[in-house]
Amino acid sequence: MSSACWKRFSGNASLHKRIAHMALSVEEKAQIVTDYQQAVGDTGSPEVQVALLTANINKLQGHFKANGKDHHSRRGLIRMVNQRRKLLDYLKGKDVSRYSALIGRLGLRR
């Protein structure tokens, strides 16, 4: 970010507050990774990626209840949902038992 842009961002407390409520904190991400990792240090397995996307999607649901006309963020939400769907399709083709276990743990309808 340029310094002028950063000054505008840092001076706008309400914008910073809204962005903080939309993203997962470092602690939340670390907890999700430890809960869903297949081995120590695993951050790239489909289970971890789907769990992180699901947490982000669930967190954004509250944002859209308060801000129904935020179409720019809705586009990002749709991209996350599509990415999660692709990862779930990949996992289903690779190992159905892992897919079923993950769906059950996350409470997804698929």
N, C-alpha and C positions, 0 to 999 in steps of 0.2 A: 504494500500500500504506500502511496505517496504520503509525504508528511502533511500536506494540506488535507488530504482525505482522512488521514488518521486523526487529525485535530477535530474535524467535524464529527467523526464517529465517537471519539473519547468525550467530547463535550455533550453528547446527546445521551443522557442517562436512560431515558425511556427506551430508546432503540437498543441499547446494550442489554437492558433488562429483558426485552422481548426476545432477542437472539439467544440469550442465556437460557430461557425457558424452552426454546425449540430444540436445542442440541443436548446430547447426552454429556454428562460430566465425565471426567477422566476416571473417577472412582466407579461410576456406573458401568463404563466400558470394561474396566479391569475386572469387575465382578462377573459380568456376562462372559468374558473370555475364560475366566477360571471355571465357571459353571459348565461351559459347553466344549472346552478344548478336549481333544482326543489324547494328547500327550503334553508334557510340560513344554511351554513355549509355543504351542500351536495357536496361531492367530488367523490362519488362512483356510482352515478346513471349512467345508460348506456349512457344517453345523454352527460354527462360530459366526460366519458371515450372515447366515439367515437369522440367528438370534439377535445380532446387532441391528440388522435391518428391521426386524420385528419390533425391537425396543424403540427405535427411531420412529417407526410408523405409529406405534401406540402413543408416543409422546406428542406427535404432531396432531393426533386426533383432537386433543384438548385445545390446541391452538386454533383449529378450524371451527370449533364450536364458538369460540369468542370472535374469530375473524373470518367470517364466511366468504368475504369477497377477496381474500388474499389469493389471487389466481397464480401469481408467480410461485408461491410456496406450494400450491396444489400441484403444479407441474413437477416440482421436485419430488413430491409425495408419490405421484404416479410413476416416476422413474424408479423410485425405491421399491414400489410394489412389483413392478415388472422385473427388476433385478432379482428380487426375492423369489418370484415365480420361476425364473430361469434357473436359479440355483437349486430350487426344490425339484424341478424337472430333471436336472443333472443328477442329483442325489438319488432320485427315484429310479433312474436308469442304471445307476452304478450299484446301489445296495438298497433294496426295498426295506430291509429290517431297520437300517439306520434312518431311512426316510420316515417310516411309521413311528419310530421312537421319538424322533424330533417333532413331528406333527403333534403327537400326544403331549409332549412336554410343553410345547409352546401354545397349545390349545387352538391350533388353526383348524379351519373347517375342511381342508382338502382331504 
